[in-house]
Structures are given as structure tokens and as C-alpha cells.
Amino acid sequence: YIEMFYNSKRRHGSSDQMSPTEYENQYYQRLGSV
């Protein structure tokens, strides 16, 4: 339901101006490199 209304490309100030999708990808890359 939320996927239809949520803009996953919108930039967020709290995440260093990354979209939620970009932020999530970067998060998992950091987890894999630890």
C-alpha cells in the first residue's frame, strides 16, 4: 500500500541528501565491508 504513495526518489536532509533507496544501498554496503 505505502509503495504506491511513497516517493522513494525524494531527497532527505537527514540522510545527507540521498534518496531512501540510495541510503539503504549504502547502509548494506557498509555492513558487508565490516
C-alpha distance matrix in Angstrom:
0.0 3.8 5.5 5.8 7.5 9.1 12.5 13.6 17.0 18.0 21.1 21.4 24.8 24.5 23.8 26.9 25.2 23.1 19.5 17.2 17.4 21.2 21.5 19.8 22.1 25.1 24.4 24.5 27.5 29.3 28.6 30.1 33.1 34.1
3.8 0.0 3.8 5.4 5.4 5.8 9.4 10.5 14.1 14.6 17.5 17.6 21.0 20.7 20.2 23.3 21.6 19.7 16.2 13.9 14.6 18.2 18.4 17.1 19.6 22.3 21.7 22.2 25.2 26.7 26.3 28.1 30.9 31.8
5.5 3.8 0.0 3.8 5.6 5.4 7.9 8.4 11.8 13.2 16.3 17.2 20.8 20.8 19.6 22.4 20.5 18.1 14.5 12.4 12.3 16.0 16.9 15.5 17.4 20.5 20.3 20.6 23.3 25.2 25.0 26.4 29.2 30.6
5.8 5.4 3.8 0.0 3.8 6.0 8.3 10.0 12.8 14.0 17.5 18.7 22.4 22.9 22.0 24.5 22.1 20.1 16.3 15.0 15.0 18.5 19.7 18.8 20.5 23.5 23.7 24.0 26.5 28.6 28.6 29.9 32.6 34.1
7.5 5.4 5.6 3.8 0.0 3.8 6.5 9.3 11.8 12.0 15.5 16.4 19.8 20.5 20.2 22.6 20.2 18.7 15.2 14.1 15.0 18.3 19.1 18.7 20.9 23.4 23.5 24.5 26.9 28.6 28.9 30.5 33.0 34.3
9.1 5.8 5.4 6.0 3.8 0.0 3.8 6.0 9.0 9.0 12.2 12.9 16.5 17.0 16.4 19.0 16.8 15.1 11.6 10.3 11.6 14.8 15.3 15.1 17.5 19.8 19.9 21.1 23.5 25.1 25.5 27.3 29.6 30.8
12.5 9.4 7.9 8.3 6.5 3.8 0.0 3.8 5.5 5.7 9.3 10.9 14.6 15.8 14.9 16.8 14.1 12.5 9.0 8.9 10.1 12.7 13.8 14.4 16.3 18.4 19.1 20.5 22.5 24.1 25.0 26.7 28.6 30.2
13.6 10.5 8.4 10.0 9.3 6.0 3.8 0.0 3.8 5.7 8.4 10.1 13.8 14.5 12.8 14.9 12.5 10.1 6.4 5.8 6.3 9.1 10.5 10.8 12.5 14.7 15.6 16.9 18.7 20.5 21.5 23.0 24.9 26.6
17.0 14.1 11.8 12.8 11.8 9.0 5.5 3.8 0.0 3.8 6.4 9.3 12.8 14.3 12.5 13.5 10.6 8.4 5.1 6.9 7.2 8.6 10.6 12.0 13.0 14.7 16.4 17.9 19.0 20.8 22.5 23.7 25.3 27.3
18.0 14.6 13.2 14.0 12.0 9.0 5.7 5.7 3.8 0.0 3.8 6.5 10.0 12.0 11.0 12.0 8.8 8.0 5.5 7.5 9.4 10.4 11.4 13.4 15.1 16.1 17.4 19.6 20.8 22.0 23.7 25.5 26.8 28.4
21.1 17.5 16.3 17.5 15.5 12.2 9.3 8.4 6.4 3.8 0.0 3.8 6.7 9.1 8.1 8.4 5.1 5.2 4.6 7.5 9.9 9.6 9.9 12.8 14.4 14.5 16.0 18.7 19.5 20.2 22.3 24.3 25.1 26.6
21.4 17.6 17.2 18.7 16.4 12.9 10.9 10.1 9.3 6.5 3.8 0.0 3.8 5.5 5.5 6.8 4.9 6.0 6.2 7.5 10.9 10.7 9.6 12.4 14.8 14.4 15.0 18.1 19.3 19.4 21.3 23.7 24.5 25.5
24.8 21.0 20.8 22.4 19.8 16.5 14.6 13.8 12.8 10.0 6.7 3.8 0.0 3.8 5.5 5.5 5.0 7.8 9.4 10.7 14.0 13.1 11.5 14.7 17.0 15.8 16.3 19.8 20.6 20.1 22.2 24.9 25.2 25.8
24.5 20.7 20.8 22.9 20.5 17.0 15.8 14.5 14.3 12.0 9.1 5.5 3.8 0.0 3.8 5.7 7.1 8.7 10.3 10.3 13.7 13.0 10.4 13.2 15.9 14.5 14.1 17.7 19.0 17.9 19.7 22.7 23.1 23.3
23.8 20.2 19.6 22.0 20.2 16.4 14.9 12.8 12.5 11.0 8.1 5.5 5.5 3.8 0.0 3.8 5.5 5.7 7.7 7.8 10.7 9.5 6.8 9.9 12.2 10.8 10.9 14.4 15.4 14.7 16.7 19.5 19.9 20.5
26.9 23.3 22.4 24.5 22.6 19.0 16.8 14.9 13.5 12.0 8.4 6.8 5.5 5.7 3.8 0.0 3.8 5.6 8.9 10.4 12.7 10.5 8.7 12.3 13.7 11.6 12.6 16.2 16.3 15.5 18.2 20.6 20.4 21.3
25.2 21.6 20.5 22.1 20.2 16.8 14.1 12.5 10.6 8.8 5.1 4.9 5.0 7.1 5.5 3.8 0.0 3.8 6.7 9.3 11.6 9.7 9.1 12.8 14.0 12.8 14.4 17.6 17.8 17.8 20.4 22.5 22.6 23.9
23.1 19.7 18.1 20.1 18.7 15.1 12.5 10.1 8.4 8.0 5.2 6.0 7.8 8.7 5.7 5.6 3.8 0.0 3.8 6.4 8.0 5.9 5.9 9.5 10.4 9.7 11.6 14.4 14.8 15.3 17.8 19.6 20.1 21.7
19.5 16.2 14.5 16.3 15.2 11.6 9.0 6.4 5.1 5.5 4.6 6.2 9.4 10.3 7.7 8.9 6.7 3.8 0.0 3.8 5.4 5.2 6.1 8.6 10.0 10.7 12.2 14.5 15.4 16.6 18.5 20.2 21.4 23.1
17.2 13.9 12.4 15.0 14.1 10.3 8.9 5.8 6.9 7.5 7.5 7.5 10.7 10.3 7.8 10.4 9.3 6.4 3.8 0.0 3.8 5.5 5.1 6.1 8.6 9.9 10.4 12.4 14.3 15.4 16.6 18.5 20.2 21.5
17.4 14.6 12.3 15.0 15.0 11.6 10.1 6.3 7.2 9.4 9.9 10.9 14.0 13.7 10.7 12.7 11.6 8.0 5.4 3.8 0.0 3.8 5.4 5.2 6.2 8.7 9.9 10.9 12.4 14.4 15.5 16.8 18.7 20.6
21.2 18.2 16.0 18.5 18.3 14.8 12.7 9.1 8.6 10.4 9.6 10.7 13.1 13.0 9.5 10.5 9.7 5.9 5.2 5.5 3.8 0.0 3.8 5.5 5.1 6.2 8.6 10.1 10.6 12.4 14.4 15.5 16.7 18.9
21.5 18.4 16.9 19.7 19.1 15.3 13.8 10.5 10.6 11.4 9.9 9.6 11.5 10.4 6.8 8.7 9.1 5.9 6.1 5.1 5.4 3.8 0.0 3.8 5.5 5.2 6.1 8.8 9.9 10.6 12.4 14.4 15.5 17.0
19.8 17.1 15.5 18.8 18.7 15.1 14.4 10.8 12.0 13.4 12.8 12.4 14.7 13.2 9.9 12.3 12.8 9.5 8.6 6.1 5.2 5.5 3.8 0.0 3.8 5.4 5.0 6.3 8.6 9.9 10.7 12.5 14.5 15.9
22.1 19.6 17.4 20.5 20.9 17.5 16.3 12.5 13.0 15.1 14.4 14.8 17.0 15.9 12.2 13.7 14.0 10.4 10.0 8.6 6.2 5.1 5.5 3.8 0.0 3.8 5.4 5.3 6.2 8.7 10.0 10.7 12.6 14.8
25.1 22.3 20.5 23.5 23.4 19.8 18.4 14.7 14.7 16.1 14.5 14.4 15.8 14.5 10.8 11.6 12.8 9.7 10.7 9.9 8.7 6.2 5.2 5.4 3.8 0.0 3.8 5.5 5.0 6.3 8.7 9.9 10.7 12.7
24.4 21.7 20.3 23.7 23.5 19.9 19.1 15.6 16.4 17.4 16.0 15.0 16.3 14.1 10.9 12.6 14.4 11.6 12.2 10.4 9.9 8.6 6.1 5.0 5.4 3.8 0.0 3.8 5.5 5.2 6.4 8.8 10.1 11.1
24.5 22.2 20.6 24.0 24.5 21.1 20.5 16.9 17.9 19.6 18.7 18.1 19.8 17.7 14.4 16.2 17.6 14.4 14.5 12.4 10.9 10.1 8.8 6.3 5.3 5.5 3.8 0.0 3.8 5.3 4.9 6.2 8.7 10.2
27.5 25.2 23.3 26.5 26.9 23.5 22.5 18.7 19.0 20.8 19.5 19.3 20.6 19.0 15.4 16.3 17.8 14.8 15.4 14.3 12.4 10.6 9.9 8.6 6.2 5.0 5.5 3.8 0.0 3.8 5.4 5.2 6.3 9.0
29.3 26.7 25.2 28.6 28.6 25.1 24.1 20.5 20.8 22.0 20.2 19.4 20.1 17.9 14.7 15.5 17.8 15.3 16.6 15.4 14.4 12.4 10.6 9.9 8.7 6.3 5.2 5.3 3.8 0.0 3.8 5.4 5.2 6.5
28.6 26.3 25.0 28.6 28.9 25.5 25.0 21.5 22.5 23.7 22.3 21.3 22.2 19.7 16.7 18.2 20.4 17.8 18.5 16.6 15.5 14.4 12.4 10.7 10.0 8.7 6.4 4.9 5.4 3.8 0.0 3.8 5.5 5.5
30.1 28.1 26.4 29.9 30.5 27.3 26.7 23.0 23.7 25.5 24.3 23.7 24.9 22.7 19.5 20.6 22.5 19.6 20.2 18.5 16.8 15.5 14.4 12.5 10.7 9.9 8.8 6.2 5.2 5.4 3.8 0.0 3.8 5.6
33.1 30.9 29.2 32.6 33.0 29.6 28.6 24.9 25.3 26.8 25.1 24.5 25.2 23.1 19.9 20.4 22.6 20.1 21.4 20.2 18.7 16.7 15.5 14.5 12.6 10.7 10.1 8.7 6.3 5.2 5.5 3.8 0.0 3.8
34.1 31.8 30.6 34.1 34.3 30.8 30.2 26.6 27.3 28.4 26.6 25.5 25.8 23.3 20.5 21.3 23.9 21.7 23.1 21.5 20.6 18.9 17.0 15.9 14.8 12.7 11.1 10.2 9.0 6.5 5.5 5.6 3.8 0.0
